[in-house]
């Protein structure tokens, strides 16, 4: 005689297991991570003031903020955000100099911002790849430590060459005596060291990297500022010949990423921030960007399969883009920091603005549709909080409409 009670228990267990399997399959098919919109801009507050201003900041339509770090040191008192902007150098920061930032982050009651990042720039980049990297490696570990201890999602790794041409082979210290291949091998080694510094300090870190392989694919020459890119070395834009790497401004970033990919721990996530989409608007433009990420950049990679196991794709949108240009495309001198109205960004009359509110909505809607998880909105002259708040209501509503379309609100 069958034991119906045991059979019923087995069936219930099977049913639960089946439901779990279906749920996990559906989650995988729809993307395992919820979409997020984060902010990087001029209105980044000092971390020390966060506990007092976070409530107002969290009224802005974002899921997180990028915070720059100032050390608690004599140099930090002279130069705001010195750690974020001076860590890629010979200066070795210490935990004691950064402990106050960690304490202030811990003391901030975030209610809405779930995905905050600590900014680390590759500046001033006055160390050659063959010189000692001890200070840089220590500072990278410290950035990961601040992020982890401060409850941030990870580090925004800003790889733009702001000060020195870090990734331009022809401008490296020993380019006259060392071949491109020698530099590429050394840079790949350094990329591995940097990645290990990130994940050994913060094993499940998320690294949002703003410039990657796409820079070498997008740009072309001849370029008057780069006289060695002429003749047979003058590639057109949107080409993926790996020989470009020896001659391009960001050529060495590709072996650097190779090293990061090789060394990445199992729980590390790296997002290619795809800054090239700053002014993208239409759905098809983001479809093309996905094709570039998935296929077109492969010739620059040592191991494309491994790259796509570590990296996912994000998008950057430049909110007050071309704020220095007027409607006739004339570039104006840099205005004073306290100026609220600029040639190409006006908070009252939108005629000169690169983006109209409906275009911001379209751009962000499409970006959020096609990103793997993150879209970051960059601003240079717009404040979302405080007495200098300058974002017009129409633009803020456009952002909220895009978030709603993506299911974020």
NULORO-549717 format. One record per residue (C-alpha): residue number from 0; residue in one letter; x, y, z. Coordinates in steps of 0.001 Angstrom, whole numbers, always signed. Example, Ala and Ser with C-alpha at 12.3 -4.5 7.8 and 13.67 -1.06 7.14 Angstrom:
NULORO-549717
+---------+-------+---------+---------+---------+
| lumdren | romar |      px |      py |      pz |
+---------+-------+---------+---------+---------+
|       0 |     a |  +12300 |   -4500 |   +7800 |
|       1 |     s |  +13670 |   -1060 |   +7140 |
+---------+-------+---------+---------+---------+
end
This chain:
NULORO-549717
+---------+-------+---------+---------+---------+
| lumdren | romar |      px |      py |      pz |
+---------+-------+---------+---------+---------+
|       0 |     x |      +0 |      +0 |      +0 |
|       1 |     x |   +1567 |   +3337 |   -1047 |
|       2 |     x |   +2434 |   +5938 |   +1583 |
|       3 |     x |    +424 |   +8907 |    +264 |
|       4 |     x |   +1719 |  +11169 |   +2982 |
|       5 |     x |   +5311 |  +10685 |   +1879 |
|       6 |     x |   +4304 |  +11051 |   -1763 |
|       7 |     x |   +2545 |  +14311 |    -988 |
|       8 |     x |   +5640 |  +15584 |    +780 |
|       9 |     x |   +7806 |  +14599 |   -2192 |
|      10 |     x |   +5450 |  +16314 |   -4602 |
|      11 |     x |   +5429 |  +19498 |   -2524 |
|      12 |     x |   +9217 |  +19485 |   -2404 |
|      13 |     x |   +9403 |  +18945 |   -6171 |
|      14 |     x |   +6887 |  +21747 |   -6739 |
|      15 |     x |   +8907 |  +24182 |   -4621 |
|      16 |     x |  +12102 |  +23170 |   -6414 |
|      17 |     x |  +10402 |  +23667 |   -9794 |
|      18 |     x |   +9143 |  +27126 |   -8804 |
|      19 |     x |  +12632 |  +28128 |   -7658 |
|      20 |     x |  +14138 |  +26908 |  -10911 |
|      21 |     x |  +11572 |  +28819 |  -12956 |
|      22 |     x |  +12184 |  +31966 |  -10903 |
|      23 |     x |  +15944 |  +31772 |  -11333 |
|      24 |     x |  +15576 |  +31139 |  -15057 |
|      25 |     x |  +13282 |  +34133 |  -15459 |
|      26 |     x |  +15613 |  +36302 |  -13409 |
|      27 |     x |  +18556 |  +35266 |  -15559 |
|      28 |     x |  +16650 |  +35901 |  -18774 |
|      29 |     x |  +15575 |  +39378 |  -17709 |
|      30 |     x |  +18944 |  +40431 |  -16307 |
|      31 |     x |  +20074 |  +39520 |  -12820 |
|      32 |     x |  +20668 |  +43059 |  -11609 |
|      33 |     x |  +18210 |  +45967 |  -11342 |
|      34 |     x |  +19029 |  +49029 |  -13428 |
|      35 |     x |  +20634 |  +51969 |  -11619 |
|      36 |     x |  +21141 |  +55644 |  -12441 |
|      37 |     x |  +24020 |  +57311 |  -10595 |
|      38 |     x |  +25402 |  +60827 |  -10590 |
|      39 |     x |  +28912 |  +62189 |  -11087 |
|      40 |     x |  +29288 |  +65943 |  -11127 |
|      41 |     x |  +30516 |  +69279 |   -9921 |
|      42 |     x |  +28053 |  +69258 |   -7006 |
|      43 |     x |  +29869 |  +66486 |   -5160 |
|      44 |     x |  +29942 |  +67540 |   -1494 |
|      45 |     x |  +32775 |  +67062 |    +945 |
|      46 |     x |  +32220 |  +63708 |   +2634 |
|      47 |     x |  +32500 |  +65467 |   +5997 |
|      48 |     x |  +29265 |  +67364 |   +5253 |
|      49 |     x |  +27299 |  +64301 |   +4122 |
|      50 |     x |  +25494 |  +63568 |   +7402 |
|      51 |     x |  +23961 |  +67062 |   +7288 |
|      52 |     x |  +23085 |  +67268 |   +3591 |
|      53 |     x |  +22220 |  +63685 |   +2629 |
|      54 |     x |  +18478 |  +64139 |   +3159 |
|      55 |     x |  +18374 |  +66960 |    +621 |
|      56 |     x |  +20686 |  +65147 |   -1795 |
|      57 |     x |  +18469 |  +62077 |   -1779 |
|      58 |     x |  +15623 |  +64155 |   -3211 |
|      59 |     x |  +17537 |  +64056 |   -6522 |
|      60 |     x |  +16410 |  +61345 |   -8986 |
|      61 |     x |  +19409 |  +59007 |   -8568 |
|      62 |     x |  +20225 |  +55652 |   -7036 |
|      63 |     x |  +23692 |  +56671 |   -5976 |
|      64 |     x |  +26379 |  +59315 |   -6024 |
|      65 |     x |  +30090 |  +59404 |   -6765 |
|      66 |     x |  +32067 |  +60841 |   -3845 |
|      67 |     x |  +35596 |  +62215 |   -4026 |
|      68 |     x |  +37857 |  +61851 |   -1003 |
|      69 |     x |  +39919 |  +64498 |    +773 |
|      70 |     x |  +42634 |  +63260 |   +3113 |
|      71 |     x |  +42829 |  +64414 |   +6713 |
|      72 |     x |  +46330 |  +65816 |   +6275 |
|      73 |     x |  +48024 |  +69201 |   +5819 |
|      74 |     x |  +47936 |  +68707 |   +2035 |
|      75 |     x |  +44287 |  +67739 |   +2200 |
|      76 |     x |  +43495 |  +70997 |   +3938 |
|      77 |     x |  +45104 |  +72822 |   +1000 |
|      78 |     x |  +43737 |  +70725 |   -1857 |
|      79 |     x |  +40153 |  +69496 |   -1830 |
|      80 |     x |  +39716 |  +65891 |   -2980 |
|      81 |     x |  +43478 |  +65344 |   -2931 |
|      82 |     x |  +43204 |  +61566 |   -2499 |
|      83 |     x |  +40873 |  +61072 |   -5460 |
|      84 |     x |  +43010 |  +63280 |   -7701 |
|      85 |     x |  +46579 |  +62633 |   -6526 |
|      86 |     x |  +46707 |  +58925 |   -5697 |
|      87 |     x |  +48241 |  +57820 |   -9032 |
|      88 |     x |  +51644 |  +59202 |   -8111 |
|      89 |     x |  +54559 |  +58735 |   -5717 |
|      90 |     x |  +52676 |  +59982 |   -2670 |
|      91 |     x |  +51640 |  +57141 |    -368 |
|      92 |     x |  +48456 |  +57912 |   +1568 |
|      93 |     x |  +47693 |  +56225 |   +4885 |
|      94 |     x |  +44593 |  +54772 |   +6516 |
|      95 |     x |  +44861 |  +57320 |   +9299 |
|      96 |     x |  +44606 |  +60119 |   +6720 |
|      97 |     x |  +41425 |  +58578 |   +5291 |
|      98 |     x |  +39806 |  +57294 |   +8480 |
|      99 |     x |  +37708 |  +60434 |   +8934 |
|     100 |     x |  +36141 |  +59954 |   +5480 |
|     101 |     x |  +35289 |  +56373 |   +6407 |
|     102 |     x |  +33767 |  +57491 |   +9707 |
|     103 |     x |  +31712 |  +60208 |   +7991 |
|     104 |     x |  +30421 |  +57724 |   +5408 |
|     105 |     x |  +29479 |  +55321 |   +8190 |
|     106 |     x |  +27745 |  +58148 |  +10025 |
|     107 |     x |  +25625 |  +59086 |   +7007 |
|     108 |     x |  +22125 |  +57621 |   +7041 |
|     109 |     x |  +21546 |  +56779 |   +3391 |
|     110 |     x |  +17907 |  +55902 |   +2767 |
|     111 |     x |  +17732 |  +56020 |   -1035 |
|     112 |     x |  +21286 |  +55998 |   -2396 |
|     113 |     x |  +22048 |  +52281 |   -2495 |
|     114 |     x |  +24856 |  +52421 |   -5073 |
|     115 |     x |  +27482 |  +54962 |   -4099 |
|     116 |     x |  +31034 |  +54974 |   -5455 |
|     117 |     x |  +34389 |  +56362 |   -4344 |
|     118 |     x |  +36255 |  +58189 |   -7104 |
|     119 |     x |  +39843 |  +57279 |   -7953 |
|     120 |     x |  +41486 |  +59083 |  -10874 |
|     121 |     x |  +44611 |  +58009 |  -12734 |
|     122 |     x |  +46111 |  +61415 |  -11975 |
|     123 |     x |  +48545 |  +63060 |  -11981 |
|     124 |     x |  +50100 |  +59985 |  -13641 |
|     125 |     x |  +53665 |  +61185 |  -13151 |
|     126 |     x |  +54982 |  +57634 |  -12602 |
|     127 |     x |  +56170 |  +55529 |  -15538 |
|     128 |     x |  +54933 |  +51965 |  -15872 |
|     129 |     x |  +58508 |  +50685 |  -15319 |
|     130 |     x |  +59028 |  +52796 |  -12184 |
|     131 |     x |  +58030 |  +51683 |   -8691 |
|     132 |     x |  +54279 |  +51185 |   -8348 |
|     133 |     x |  +54358 |  +50678 |   -4577 |
|     134 |     x |  +52633 |  +53968 |   -3757 |
|     135 |     x |  +49973 |  +53520 |   -6451 |
|     136 |     x |  +49227 |  +49962 |   -5382 |
|     137 |     x |  +48870 |  +51087 |   -1764 |
|     138 |     x |  +46559 |  +53920 |   -2770 |
|     139 |     x |  +44388 |  +51632 |   -4898 |
|     140 |     x |  +43993 |  +49351 |   -1887 |
|     141 |     x |  +43034 |  +52356 |    +197 |
|     142 |     x |  +40361 |  +53405 |   -2309 |
|     143 |     x |  +38857 |  +49920 |   -2083 |
|     144 |     x |  +39137 |  +50045 |   +1718 |
|     145 |     x |  +37307 |  +53385 |   +1934 |
|     146 |     x |  +34579 |  +52017 |    -334 |
|     147 |     x |  +34169 |  +48796 |   +1625 |
|     148 |     x |  +34354 |  +50278 |   +5111 |
|     149 |     x |  +32204 |  +53237 |   +4077 |
|     150 |     x |  +29424 |  +51032 |   +2698 |
|     151 |     x |  +29858 |  +52056 |    -942 |
|     152 |     x |  +29163 |  +49743 |   -3839 |
|     153 |     x |  +32698 |  +50193 |   -5116 |
|     154 |     x |  +35146 |  +52494 |   -6876 |
|     155 |     x |  +34588 |  +54727 |   -9866 |
|     156 |     x |  +37924 |  +54253 |  -11627 |
|     157 |     x |  +38361 |  +57375 |  -13737 |
|     158 |     x |  +40996 |  +56438 |  -16328 |
|     159 |     x |  +40909 |  +59687 |  -18284 |
|     160 |     x |  +44390 |  +61161 |  -18882 |
|     161 |     x |  +43716 |  +64521 |  -17208 |
|     162 |     x |  +47321 |  +65544 |  -16515 |
|     163 |     x |  +49897 |  +63275 |  -18178 |
|     164 |     x |  +49504 |  +60905 |  -21183 |
|     165 |     x |  +49393 |  +57725 |  -19127 |
|     166 |     x |  +48245 |  +55407 |  -21915 |
|     167 |     x |  +50074 |  +56943 |  -24903 |
|     168 |     x |  +53055 |  +54704 |  -25728 |
|     169 |     x |  +54933 |  +57306 |  -27776 |
|     170 |     x |  +54935 |  +59688 |  -24816 |
|     171 |     x |  +56190 |  +57234 |  -22200 |
|     172 |     x |  +59428 |  +57868 |  -20341 |
|     173 |     x |  +61361 |  +54997 |  -21954 |
|     174 |     x |  +59655 |  +54890 |  -25342 |
|     175 |     x |  +62986 |  +55654 |  -27011 |
|     176 |     x |  +64594 |  +52488 |  -25662 |
|     177 |     x |  +61689 |  +50116 |  -25025 |
|     178 |     x |  +59382 |  +48756 |  -27716 |
|     179 |     x |  +55611 |  +48964 |  -27671 |
|     180 |     x |  +55496 |  +45222 |  -26997 |
|     181 |     x |  +57699 |  +45667 |  -23922 |
|     182 |     x |  +55485 |  +48449 |  -22641 |
|     183 |     x |  +52311 |  +46477 |  -23347 |
|     184 |     x |  +53632 |  +43530 |  -21322 |
|     185 |     x |  +54575 |  +45811 |  -18414 |
|     186 |     x |  +51250 |  +47634 |  -18500 |
|     187 |     x |  +49391 |  +44312 |  -18510 |
|     188 |     x |  +51393 |  +43329 |  -15409 |
|     189 |     x |  +50438 |  +46597 |  -13718 |
|     190 |     x |  +46786 |  +46070 |  -14623 |
|     191 |     x |  +46886 |  +42755 |  -12775 |
|     192 |     x |  +48491 |  +44369 |   -9739 |
|     193 |     x |  +45862 |  +47095 |   -9645 |
|     194 |     x |  +43013 |  +44619 |   -9919 |
|     195 |     x |  +44424 |  +42436 |   -7151 |
|     196 |     x |  +44771 |  +45522 |   -4957 |
|     197 |     x |  +41087 |  +46260 |   -5543 |
|     198 |     x |  +39664 |  +42821 |   -4867 |
|     199 |     x |  +42021 |  +41630 |   -2126 |
|     200 |     x |  +40837 |  +44598 |     -70 |
|     201 |     x |  +37198 |  +44363 |   -1205 |
|     202 |     x |  +36499 |  +40865 |   -2631 |
|     203 |     x |  +33068 |  +41659 |   -4125 |
|     204 |     x |  +33919 |  +45152 |   -5315 |
|     205 |     x |  +32219 |  +46815 |   -8263 |
|     206 |     x |  +34605 |  +48894 |  -10367 |
|     207 |     x |  +33030 |  +51414 |  -12723 |
|     208 |     x |  +35702 |  +52247 |  -15310 |
|     209 |     x |  +35005 |  +55267 |  -17510 |
|     210 |     x |  +37393 |  +54766 |  -20447 |
|     211 |     x |  +38198 |  +51382 |  -21953 |
|     212 |     x |  +38821 |  +49515 |  -25207 |
|     213 |     x |  +36141 |  +51553 |  -26965 |
|     214 |     x |  +38426 |  +54625 |  -27048 |
|     215 |     x |  +40828 |  +52812 |  -29363 |
|     216 |     x |  +37964 |  +51650 |  -31572 |
|     217 |     x |  +36202 |  +55001 |  -31825 |
|     218 |     x |  +38992 |  +57440 |  -32549 |
|     219 |     x |  +40848 |  +57943 |  -35786 |
|     220 |     x |  +43577 |  +60081 |  -37325 |
|     221 |     x |  +45363 |  +62030 |  -38748 |
|     222 |     x |  +45327 |  +64306 |  -35760 |
|     223 |     x |  +47494 |  +67482 |  -35776 |
|     224 |     x |  +48247 |  +67107 |  -32070 |
|     225 |     x |  +49683 |  +63633 |  -32687 |
|     226 |     x |  +52202 |  +64003 |  -35530 |
|     227 |     x |  +53284 |  +60356 |  -35345 |
|     228 |     x |  +49816 |  +59303 |  -36516 |
|     229 |     x |  +50343 |  +59898 |  -40206 |
|     230 |     x |  +50569 |  +57942 |  -43421 |
|     231 |     x |  +50107 |  +54218 |  -42889 |
|     232 |     x |  +49409 |  +54879 |  -39191 |
|     233 |     x |  +46487 |  +57229 |  -39882 |
|     234 |     x |  +43566 |  +54878 |  -39253 |
|     235 |     x |  +39999 |  +56016 |  -39742 |
|     236 |     x |  +37529 |  +56246 |  -36891 |
|     237 |     x |  +35556 |  +53136 |  -35957 |
|     238 |     x |  +38291 |  +50637 |  -36857 |
|     239 |     x |  +39615 |  +47807 |  -34705 |
|     240 |     x |  +43031 |  +47077 |  -36180 |
|     241 |     x |  +45167 |  +46198 |  -33103 |
|     242 |     x |  +48142 |  +47949 |  -34689 |
|     243 |     x |  +46412 |  +51198 |  -33692 |
|     244 |     x |  +47374 |  +50635 |  -30064 |
|     245 |     x |  +50985 |  +51650 |  -30613 |
|     246 |     x |  +49968 |  +55057 |  -31958 |
|     247 |     x |  +46822 |  +56081 |  -30122 |
|     248 |     x |  +46356 |  +58241 |  -27041 |
|     249 |     x |  +44734 |  +55399 |  -25102 |
|     250 |     x |  +46539 |  +52528 |  -26822 |
|     251 |     x |  +48031 |  +51146 |  -23604 |
|     252 |     x |  +44680 |  +50981 |  -21864 |
|     253 |     x |  +43924 |  +47769 |  -23755 |
|     254 |     x |  +46812 |  +45737 |  -22273 |
|     255 |     x |  +46040 |  +47359 |  -18904 |
|     256 |     x |  +42495 |  +45972 |  -19108 |
|     257 |     x |  +43896 |  +42596 |  -20186 |
|     258 |     x |  +45852 |  +42516 |  -16935 |
|     259 |     x |  +42794 |  +43487 |  -14906 |
|     260 |     x |  +40748 |  +40753 |  -16548 |
|     261 |     x |  +43390 |  +38085 |  -15918 |
|     262 |     x |  +43649 |  +38960 |  -12218 |
|     263 |     x |  +39987 |  +39614 |  -11395 |
|     264 |     x |  +38660 |  +37621 |   -8451 |
|     265 |     x |  +35506 |  +35507 |   -8790 |
|     266 |     x |  +33201 |  +38066 |   -7161 |
|     267 |     x |  +34546 |  +41179 |   -8854 |
|     268 |     x |  +32358 |  +43097 |  -11252 |
|     269 |     x |  +33797 |  +45684 |  -13651 |
|     270 |     x |  +31525 |  +47981 |  -15644 |
|     271 |     x |  +32750 |  +49601 |  -18820 |
|     272 |     x |  +31239 |  +53045 |  -18331 |
|     273 |     x |  +31319 |  +53743 |  -22089 |
|     274 |     x |  +31882 |  +57473 |  -21919 |
|     275 |     x |  +31595 |  +57559 |  -25729 |
|     276 |     x |  +27781 |  +57654 |  -25340 |
|     277 |     x |  +27837 |  +61094 |  -23674 |
|     278 |     x |  +25659 |  +62589 |  -26428 |
|     279 |     x |  +23746 |  +59518 |  -27606 |
|     280 |     x |  +20008 |  +59971 |  -28040 |
|     281 |     x |  +18286 |  +57387 |  -30214 |
|     282 |     x |  +17634 |  +53731 |  -29568 |
|     283 |     x |  +19746 |  +52687 |  -32543 |
|     284 |     x |  +22793 |  +54520 |  -31189 |
|     285 |     x |  +22714 |  +52461 |  -28015 |
|     286 |     x |  +22133 |  +49285 |  -30036 |
|     287 |     x |  +25308 |  +50155 |  -31958 |
|     288 |     x |  +27169 |  +50762 |  -28685 |
|     289 |     x |  +26175 |  +47300 |  -27502 |
|     290 |     x |  +27471 |  +45822 |  -30757 |
|     291 |     x |  +30782 |  +47617 |  -30230 |
|     292 |     x |  +31030 |  +46253 |  -26689 |
|     293 |     x |  +30009 |  +42716 |  -27637 |
|     294 |     x |  +31965 |  +42322 |  -30881 |
|     295 |     x |  +33908 |  +45250 |  -32328 |
|     296 |     x |  +36423 |  +45678 |  -29483 |
|     297 |     x |  +37529 |  +42033 |  -29482 |
|     298 |     x |  +40692 |  +42520 |  -31607 |
|     299 |     x |  +42100 |  +44729 |  -28840 |
|     300 |     x |  +41662 |  +42003 |  -26201 |
|     301 |     x |  +43957 |  +39164 |  -25255 |
|     302 |     x |  +41042 |  +36991 |  -24074 |
|     303 |     x |  +37597 |  +38229 |  -25233 |
|     304 |     x |  +35757 |  +35374 |  -23498 |
|     305 |     x |  +37314 |  +36170 |  -20153 |
|     306 |     x |  +36716 |  +39902 |  -20708 |
|     307 |     x |  +32994 |  +39339 |  -21036 |
|     308 |     x |  +32990 |  +37216 |  -17894 |
|     309 |     x |  +34409 |  +40129 |  -15903 |
|     310 |     x |  +33080 |  +43244 |  -17670 |
|     311 |     x |  +29514 |  +44367 |  -18221 |
|     312 |     x |  +28373 |  +47411 |  -20164 |
|     313 |     x |  +27163 |  +50719 |  -18827 |
|     314 |     x |  +26525 |  +54108 |  -20434 |
|     315 |     x |  +27465 |  +57704 |  -19620 |
|     316 |     x |  +25290 |  +60718 |  -20498 |
|     317 |     x |  +26642 |  +64286 |  -20334 |
|     318 |     x |  +23712 |  +66283 |  -18936 |
|     319 |     x |  +24954 |  +69862 |  -19509 |
|     320 |     x |  +26966 |  +68906 |  -22572 |
|     321 |     x |  +28666 |  +71688 |  -24541 |
|     322 |     x |  +27959 |  +74225 |  -21828 |
|     323 |     x |  +30832 |  +76429 |  -23092 |
|     324 |     x |  +29461 |  +76639 |  -26664 |
|     325 |     x |  +26763 |  +78951 |  -27920 |
|     326 |     x |  +24122 |  +78124 |  -30517 |
|     327 |     x |  +26508 |  +79117 |  -33329 |
|     328 |     x |  +29068 |  +76569 |  -32095 |
|     329 |     x |  +31442 |  +79233 |  -30794 |
|     330 |     x |  +33489 |  +78234 |  -27761 |
|     331 |     x |  +33672 |  +80781 |  -24966 |
|     332 |     x |  +36294 |  +81344 |  -22301 |
|     333 |     x |  +35890 |  +79527 |  -19016 |
|     334 |     x |  +33463 |  +81594 |  -16905 |
|     335 |     x |  +33829 |  +82204 |  -13184 |
|     336 |     x |  +32962 |  +79343 |  -10869 |
|     337 |     x |  +30026 |  +81245 |   -9353 |
|     338 |     x |  +28433 |  +81994 |  -12705 |
|     339 |     x |  +25061 |  +80274 |  -13012 |
|     340 |     x |  +24364 |  +81040 |  -16675 |
|     341 |     x |  +26727 |  +79787 |  -19384 |
|     342 |     x |  +26900 |  +80110 |  -23140 |
|     343 |     x |  +25515 |  +76653 |  -23830 |
|     344 |     x |  +23617 |  +75914 |  -20627 |
|     345 |     x |  +20786 |  +78149 |  -19505 |
|     346 |     x |  +18388 |  +77240 |  -16728 |
|     347 |     x |  +15658 |  +79622 |  -17947 |
|     348 |     x |  +15875 |  +79717 |  -21741 |
|     349 |     x |  +16615 |  +76216 |  -23036 |
|     350 |     x |  +17161 |  +77275 |  -26663 |
|     351 |     x |  +20964 |  +77147 |  -26455 |
|     352 |     x |  +21127 |  +73925 |  -24451 |
|     353 |     x |  +22428 |  +70829 |  -26193 |
|     354 |     x |  +19706 |  +68706 |  -24562 |
|     355 |     x |  +16058 |  +69673 |  -24451 |
|     356 |     x |  +14033 |  +68044 |  -21644 |
|     357 |     x |  +12315 |  +65567 |  -23981 |
|     358 |     x |  +15717 |  +64598 |  -25388 |
|     359 |     x |  +17122 |  +63951 |  -21927 |
|     360 |     x |  +14157 |  +61685 |  -21303 |
|     361 |     x |  +14679 |  +59843 |  -24596 |
|     362 |     x |  +18410 |  +59454 |  -24077 |
|     363 |     x |  +18104 |  +58106 |  -20533 |
|     364 |     x |  +15186 |  +55863 |  -21436 |
|     365 |     x |  +17232 |  +54242 |  -24196 |
|     366 |     x |  +20377 |  +54064 |  -22076 |
|     367 |     x |  +18530 |  +52367 |  -19221 |
|     368 |     x |  +16903 |  +49993 |  -21684 |
|     369 |     x |  +20199 |  +48754 |  -23136 |
|     370 |     x |  +22618 |  +48929 |  -20207 |
|     371 |     x |  +23484 |  +45775 |  -18313 |
|     372 |     x |  +22925 |  +47672 |  -15076 |
|     373 |     x |  +24428 |  +51159 |  -14706 |
|     374 |     x |  +23879 |  +54516 |  -16393 |
|     375 |     x |  +25786 |  +57470 |  -15009 |
|     376 |     x |  +24754 |  +61082 |  -15550 |
|     377 |     x |  +27662 |  +63514 |  -15686 |
|     378 |     x |  +27398 |  +67246 |  -15028 |
|     379 |     x |  +29916 |  +70074 |  -15064 |
|     380 |     x |  +27729 |  +73090 |  -14293 |
|     381 |     x |  +24513 |  +71712 |  -12776 |
|     382 |     x |  +23735 |  +71425 |   -9067 |
|     383 |     x |  +21035 |  +69048 |   -7822 |
|     384 |     x |  +21013 |  +70218 |   -4218 |
|     385 |     x |  +21957 |  +73098 |   -1916 |
|     386 |     x |  +21723 |  +76867 |   -2330 |
|     387 |     x |  +23283 |  +76611 |   -5808 |
|     388 |     x |  +20679 |  +74147 |   -7095 |
|     389 |     x |  +20313 |  +74912 |  -10798 |
|     390 |     x |  +18591 |  +71929 |  -12390 |
|     391 |     x |  +15353 |  +73189 |  -13997 |
|     392 |     x |  +12162 |  +71411 |  -12951 |
|     393 |     x |  +11483 |  +70386 |  -16558 |
|     394 |     x |  +14806 |  +68554 |  -16779 |
|     395 |     x |  +14438 |  +66891 |  -13401 |
|     396 |     x |  +10998 |  +65660 |  -14433 |
|     397 |     x |  +12481 |  +64298 |  -17670 |
|     398 |     x |  +14934 |  +62237 |  -15608 |
|     399 |     x |  +12099 |  +60945 |  -13442 |
|     400 |     x |  +10058 |  +60045 |  -16519 |
|     401 |     x |  +12961 |  +57987 |  -17855 |
|     402 |     x |  +13355 |  +56267 |  -14500 |
|     403 |     x |   +9665 |  +55462 |  -14473 |
|     404 |     x |   +9847 |  +54007 |  -17975 |
|     405 |     x |  +12699 |  +51776 |  -16773 |
|     406 |     x |  +10745 |  +50671 |  -13717 |
|     407 |     x |  +12967 |  +52551 |  -11253 |
|     408 |     x |  +10141 |  +54688 |   -9852 |
+---------+-------+---------+---------+---------+
end
